[in-house]
Amino acid sequence: MKKIAIAMLFAGSTLLMADGAALYAKCAGCHGQNGEKSALGKSAIIKGQDVAKTVEQLHGYKAGTLNQHGMGALMKGQVASMSDDDIKAVAEHIAGLK
């Protein structure tokens, strides 16, 4: 019984974890399915970008302190509802894109 309870607890907690691939779906319209596009012809290609760099940039956009390529306002709206866990999960997903 104890093993079942632990297994259910673990299964429930993994459902609450951020899913980087699902979160990235709203990014794909501009950045491409695999991060291969320059968003609106302005941004760098993000495919395979370092996790720490992506996290730093997304936090900057969210705070309104980053405006790379004039995309600050657009990106701020895109990341406004993302939690720190969401940002880390999507950054890890981007780093894994090939």
Phi, psi and omega per residue, in radians:
M1 nan -0.699 -3.125
K2 -1.093 -0.707 -3.137
K3 -1.133 -0.657 3.128
I4 -1.144 -0.767 3.136
A5 -1.088 -0.738 3.129
I6 -1.147 -0.743 3.129
A7 -1.089 -0.719 3.134
M8 -1.180 -0.683 3.101
L9 -1.092 -0.778 3.122
F10 -1.113 -0.778 3.139
A11 -1.075 -0.740 3.119
G12 -1.133 -0.683 -3.117
S13 -1.236 -0.555 3.119
T14 -1.229 -0.467 3.081
L15 -1.207 -0.467 -3.133
L16 -1.467 -0.264 -3.122
M17 -1.228 2.571 -3.137
A18 -1.169 2.423 3.121
D19 -1.843 1.807 -3.074
G20 -1.006 -0.706 -3.137
A21 -1.130 -0.745 3.131
A22 -1.163 -0.710 3.123
L23 -1.149 -0.610 -3.122
Y24 -1.199 -0.331 -3.095
A25 -0.924 -0.678 -3.136
K26 -1.328 -0.239 3.105
C27 -1.480 -0.481 -3.009
A28 -1.080 -0.485 3.136
G29 -1.016 -0.647 3.141
C30 -1.753 -0.716 -3.030
H31 -1.580 -0.162 -3.115
G32 1.578 2.715 -3.093
Q33 -0.974 -0.591 -3.117
N34 -2.060 0.431 3.115
G35 1.185 0.367 -3.024
E36 -1.557 -0.101 -3.081
K37 -1.813 2.625 2.970
S38 -1.463 1.935 -3.040
A39 -0.970 2.107 -3.129
L40 0.930 0.453 -3.137
G41 1.223 0.243 -3.055
K42 -2.035 -0.655 -2.993
S43 -1.533 2.951 3.018
A44 -1.308 2.788 3.023
I45 -1.230 2.278 -3.062
I46 -1.732 -0.181 -3.129
K47 -0.874 2.170 3.088
G48 1.301 0.142 -3.110
Q49 -1.099 2.518 3.139
D50 -0.963 2.382 -3.109
V51 -0.978 -0.857 -3.084
A52 -1.074 -0.693 3.130
K53 -1.129 -0.770 3.140
T54 -1.123 -0.775 3.124
V55 -1.039 -0.813 3.141
E56 -1.048 -0.790 -3.124
Q57 -1.137 -0.801 -3.118
L58 -1.119 -0.661 3.063
H59 -1.135 -0.667 3.103
G60 -1.120 -0.770 3.087
Y61 -1.098 -0.759 -3.117
K62 -1.084 -0.703 -3.137
A63 -1.346 -0.243 -3.106
G64 1.429 0.258 -3.109
T65 -1.726 -0.078 -3.141
L66 -2.105 2.328 -3.138
N67 -2.451 0.950 -3.140
Q68 -1.144 2.353 3.079
H69 0.973 0.425 -3.137
G70 1.242 0.322 -3.058
M71 -1.757 0.156 -3.054
G72 -1.010 -0.851 -3.091
A73 -1.162 -0.743 3.132
L74 -1.105 -0.817 -3.116
M75 -1.200 -0.599 3.101
K76 -1.025 -0.744 3.098
G77 -1.143 -0.609 -3.117
Q78 -1.230 -0.607 -3.057
V79 -1.801 -0.026 -3.048
A80 -0.935 -0.680 -3.072
S81 -1.619 0.027 -3.108
M82 -1.417 2.343 3.053
S83 -1.418 3.003 3.067
D84 -1.041 -0.696 3.109
D85 -1.133 -0.692 3.098
D86 -1.089 -0.783 -3.133
I87 -1.072 -0.779 3.132
K88 -1.123 -0.735 -3.120
A89 -1.121 -0.759 3.139
V90 -1.226 -0.592 3.085
A91 -1.128 -0.719 3.097
E92 -1.148 -0.658 3.093
H93 -1.114 -0.806 3.139
I94 -1.057 -0.732 3.131
A95 -1.062 -0.532 -3.125
G96 -1.510 -0.088 -3.136
L97 -1.241 2.370 -3.115
K98 -2.059 nan nan
